[in-house]
Every structure is written in C-alpha cells, then in structure tokens.
Amino acid sequence: MIVPETLIRTAVQDDDAALAELDRTTWSTLHAVLPAPEPGAPFFDERHPPADYLVAVRGGAVVGYVRVVPPTPLAATAHVRQIQGLAVAGSARGEGVARALLRAAMDRARAEGAVRITLRVLAHNTPARALYASEGFAVEGVLPGELFLDGAYVDDVLMGRSLRD
C-alpha cells in the first residue's frame, strides 16, 4: 500500500467543516474531557481561530490537526507553547500523521521563540503517552483523579520538554 505524502500547514477558515467532522468522528473517552461535538457545530470560534492550528493534509483531504498556543496570556509564560488538542482520522492512524503534526508543532513553537513545550494527556491514553515520550516529552506531574469522565476518576498527566534539544 502506498501512503500519500502528508502536507502540514496552518489551518484556514475553509478547513472549518472538515475539522468539525474530524473532531466528531475522532471523539473518544480515551482523550476527550468535553462532551462530543454536536453535528453542524463550527470548529473555529473566537477563542479557537484557524491560526492556532496546524492541519495534516493527504490527497487534498484534512486527516489531522494539532492546536499549539501559549499556555497563558502572561508575559512570564511567553517562552512556552502548549499543545491543546491533537487528532488524526481513523483512516490515517498508524501512518505517522500524529508524529508529523507533533514535530511540526515543535518547529512552529521554536520559530515563535519558544524554548519549552507542554501538554496534558489523560493517564489511560497510553498510545498518546507513548508517542509523546518517543518525541522527548517527559512526565512532569500527575494530578490524581483530576477529572471525572464516563463514571470514573481519571488522572491528568502533565508532560513537557525543552525545545533547545
């Protein structure tokens, strides 16, 4: 099987419908802390503009995204970027799309002058944790039972890495 080339680019407003559909079809209790997105709901809004997202495109179709933003509006955290969402279409899983998005997010963060990148991941999301660890992220803290999801308490795992490596 030949895997088409993956293009990573900044999202544009015209990606809204494709990203909204991707968000709906990839929603899972493995990674989601919010309720499933409603059909027809827009993906972008005032707090989540296209410029905050990188998208993975294969054969002209959006197959993944990552959101990478400053963690807070404070000047004291201007040197940090945080990944606040990463999703890959089921049809493109296991083909390096998430890794490509993660690397592109780190490249963008470096280009913006960041020297550190962080993320939060649910403790039971072992595939994501393994990916992040393989890209140099280390567990920097655990918030035990921080979230109550699907009838159970779930740990929130804080991971981060230097971008100077």
N, C-alpha and C positions, 0 to 999 in steps of 0.2 A: 504494500500500500504506500503510495506517495503522499506525503504530508505537505500541503501547500505552505508557502512561506508566510510567516507571521509578521505583519507590519504593526509596529506600536506607534501611536500618535496621540496627540492631545484630542480629547473629545470636542465635538462641536454640537451646536443646538440640534442639528439634523439627526444626531445619534439618539435623541430622546426616546423615540418609540422602540428602537432596537434594544437600548439599555433597560428600559422599563420591562420589556418582555424577558430579557435575560435575567433581570432581578426576580421576576415572578417564577420563572422556570427553575432557577437555581436555589430558591429559598429552601432552607432546611433548618431543623432544630440543631443540627450539628454546629452551625455557626451563627444563626440569627438570634438577636436579642429583641428585635422588634417583630410585631405581627407580620404575616405575609402581606406583600403589597397587593393592593386592590387592582383588579383589571381596569385598564383605562387611566389609571393614575399616572401623572407625569413623573419622569425620573428626576429631572432637574427642577430646582426651585431656587429661591433667593439665597438660601444657605448652602446650596449644593450646585454651584454653577459648573458648566462644562469645563472650564479651565482647571478645575480641581481634579479632573480625571484623565487618566491615560487609558486608551482602549486598544485592544488587540483585534486586528482585522485579518481574516483569511478569506481569500477568494471573494473579496468585496463584502463579506458579512462580519459584523461585530461578534466576536466569540469570547470576549472577556473584558474586564476593566479592573483598575485599581484606583483608589482615591488616595492622594497623598497631599497633606496640608500641614500648616503649622499647628502644633497641638493646642496652643492658646494664642490670644491676641497680645500677650505680654511681650515686651522687648526682651525680657530675661530668657525667653524660650525661642527667640528668633533663629537660633543656630540649630534648632531641632525640626525635623519633619516627622509626621506620624501617618502611618497607613491606617486608613479608616474605611476599609472595605476592599475586598478582592473577590472576584467571581469569574468563573470560567464555565462556558457552556458544556453540557454533558458530552456533546459530540467532539469536543476538543480536549477533554481531560486526558491526562497521561501523555500528552504530546509536547510538554514544555512550555505551554502558554502561561501558566501561573508563574513559572520561574522567569520567563522573559518579562512579564509585567513587573515582577518584584525587582529585577535588575534595572529595568527602565525607571522605576520609581526611585531607586537609589541614585541612578545617574541624574535624574531631574533634581533630586534633593541636593546633590553635590553642586550642580550647575547654579542652584539658587543660593549657594553659600552655606548650606547646612553641613554640620560635621558629625551629626548623630541622627539616627532614625529609630523610631519606636513603633510598637503596635500592641494591641491587646487581642488575645485569642482565647476561646473557651477551652478549658482543660481537656474536655473529651474530644476535641477536634485534632486527633493525632495526625492525620495526613497533613494538615496545615502546619502544625508544630514541627513536623519532620522537615517540611520544605523550608520553613524559616530557619531552623537550626542548620540545615545544609548550606544556607546562604550567610552564615555567620551570626545570626541572631542568637542571643543567649537569654535564658530566663533571668529576669532581674527582680521579679517579685511575683507573689501569688496572693490574690485576695480570696481566701477560702469562703465558699458559699456566697459569694458576692451577688449572684444572680439566681432568681427562682424561675426556671424555664421548664415547661412541659411537666410540671408536677415534681420537680427535683431541684435541689440546690446545686449550683454549678460554680466551680472555681473560675475566676478571671485571671488569666496568666499574662503578665506584663513581660514583653520581650523587647530587646533593643540591641543596637550595635553601633560601633563607630563607623563613620564614612571616610575615615582617613586611611583605612587599610586598602 
